[in-house]
Amino acid sequence: MEASVELIFNDTMKLSYNKIIVTGPQRSGTRFVGMLLNNRLENYNYSNQDINIIYKLPDRPVILHTPAQSHKIHNLLRGTRIKTLVVWVDRNNEDVIESEDRNCPLPKWLRDKHPMYTEASWHDRCFEREERPKYLKTFPEHEEKIKSFDRNVHMKKWVWENIQRDNMKVDFTEVKYESLKDLTEFVPKEQRKDWNVKQVRENGKNAYNPNY
């Protein structure tokens, strides 16, 4: 099921989702989609906490930005107090790879924490040492296939489309990043070349809610 941000907003209000999980391959626009939903939904906390926090805060309305935990979404459980919607963000592969390869400047706190990765692209920093190991551990029966991918976006889309989507226990929808270009919040990529790796606003303000 493919949906717009506005439709997700309407469904959230109508179906009373109190947990929205925004995920997909890194660099596909997940943080931006999370910000859009946060702008449209009142009284939701937007953060990048561990995905299991939804069970610790059953009644609190939460939007979670979790591309690094996309390997877990098929195990999310349906509940009565916890009404969860997973939003999978899909972006053109070539644009994702271009963003993966760009030397996106890291925020200062990350530069201080990981000085050796300051000049590395997202792909060089994260794919081999972070993302693929998680998928190999979660889907060991598909080890050969997962090892065949040399790009994060290809790996994550294949697993979503061939394994996870058919095994989801909670409601989900898919958002095409390209469908967001007419929104007032959208900034063309030509104007985002000097943005840091976590930036989604022209003013650079953190997309997450403070004091979560």
N, C-alpha and C positions, 0 to 999 in steps of 0.2 A: 504494500500500500504506500503510494507516494503522496506526500502532503506538503502544503505550504506552511510557513510559520504561522500565518493567520488561522489556518485550519487547525493546527495543533493548539493554538491559543483557545479557539472555540471548543475543541474537543476536551481540553483540560478543564474548562469551566463546566461543560455539560456532563462529563463523565467523572468529574471530581478526582482527577489524578493528583496525588499529593507528592509524588516522586517522579521527576523527569530526568532520565539518564541520557545525556547527549554524548554520542561516541561515534567512532568510525576511524579511518586511518588518520594519523597525525598529518598536519598541514592540509587537511581537506576542508577546513572552515568550521570545525566543531566549536571552537571558542567563540567565534562570531555568532553562530546559531544560538549558543547558550546565552550570549549577551542580548540578542534580539528577543528571546523568550523572557528573559529577566526584565527587559524594558516594558514588556506587554503584560506581564503577570504581577499582580500586587501580592505582597506578603510572602514571597518565595525567597529563600536564601540561595544565592548562586555561588558555588564554590567548587573546588577540585579535591574534595575529601575522598577517602577510600569508599568504594562503592557499597561496602557492607554497613556504612553508617545509616543507610535507610532502615535497617532493622533496629538500630539503637534509638532512632528518633521516629517512631511510627506515625506520629500525628503532625510532625512539622513539615510544612510544604518546602520542598527542596528541589533545586535544579543542580545536577551534578555534571561537571565537565570531565569526562573520563575516557579519552581516547587511549590512554595507556592501560586501561583495564577492559578493553573491548573483548579480550579473550574470555571474560567471565560472564558476559551478558546472557548467554543461553542458560545459565544456572540460576538466574534471579527467580525468586519464587512469587507466585501470585498469592495475595492475602486479602483479608477483609478491611483491615485498618490501613494497610500499605497498598495503595493503588498506583502501580508503576507503569510508566510509558517510556519505552526506549526509542530515542530518536537517532537514527543512523544517517550520517551525513555523507553524501556521495558527491565527489568532485571529479572532473576530468583528470584522467591519470597523468597526462603530460604536464598539466599545471601543478599537480601534487608533486611530481618528481622535480620539476623546476624549483618549487619551493623547498623541497628536501635538500637540494643541492646548493641552494643559496647560502652564503655565509651570513645567516641571520644573527645580528648582534644579540648576545645574551644580556638579560638584565644584570645589573651590578651584583646583586646577591648571588646569582648563579656564576658570574665570572669569578667572584671571590671564592666560591665553593669548589669550582671546577676550572681552575686556570688553564689546565692543559687542553681544554676543549673550546677555548675562546675563539680560535680561528677556524674551527672545524664546522662543516655543514651539519645540518640535522642528521642526514643520512650517515655520515661518518661517525657522529657521536653516538647514535642510538640504535640503529637497526641490528647489527650483529651482536652487540653486547647487552641489549635490553629487550627489544621486541621479539625477535625470532626465538630466543630461549624460552620466553613465556609461552609462545604458541607450541613449541616442541613439547614442553612439559604438559600443557593442557590437552593436546591432541596427539599423543604418541603414536596412535594407529595410523596417522597421516605423516609420519616423519619424513619419508622420502619426498612426498609432494612439497611439504613445507621447506625442506632443504633446497628444493629446486628453484625457489624464488630468490632473486637478488634485489628485490625492491619491496619495501614495506607495504605500499599501497596494493601491489598485486597479491601479496600474501593475505592481507587482511580482507580484501574483497572476495578472494576465492573462498576463504573459510566462512565468511558471512553468507555468501550466496549458495554454497554447497553443503554446509554443515549447520551453522547456527540458526539461520533464518527459519528452517523447518523444525527446529527444536526449541523455539522460544516458548517459555511458559507465561510470560507477561506480554501485554500489548506492545506493539512496535509500529513505527512508521519510518519512511525514508524521505529525506529532503535532498533535492538536487541543489548543490551550491550555486550553480549557474542560474537557477530560478530566482535568486535573491538580488540580482543586479539592478532591479528597478526600485529597490527600497532606498529610502533617504539615507539610511545608515551605511549603505554600501560605498566603499571607496575603491575605485579602479586600481588594478594591480600596478599600473604605471606610477601611481602616487604612493605606493606602499613599499617601494624598493629599499628605502632606508629605515623601515620600521624594524623594531626588535622582534625576536622570535615569538613573543607572547602578546604583541600589540594588536588590538582590534579597533582602536579609536584613533582619530587624528591627534587628539591631545595626549595620547599615551596613557590615559587613566586606566587603572586596573579594572577589568571587566567584572571581577568578583565583588560580592557584597562584603563590606568591612565588618569586623567583629562577629564573624560567623561562630 
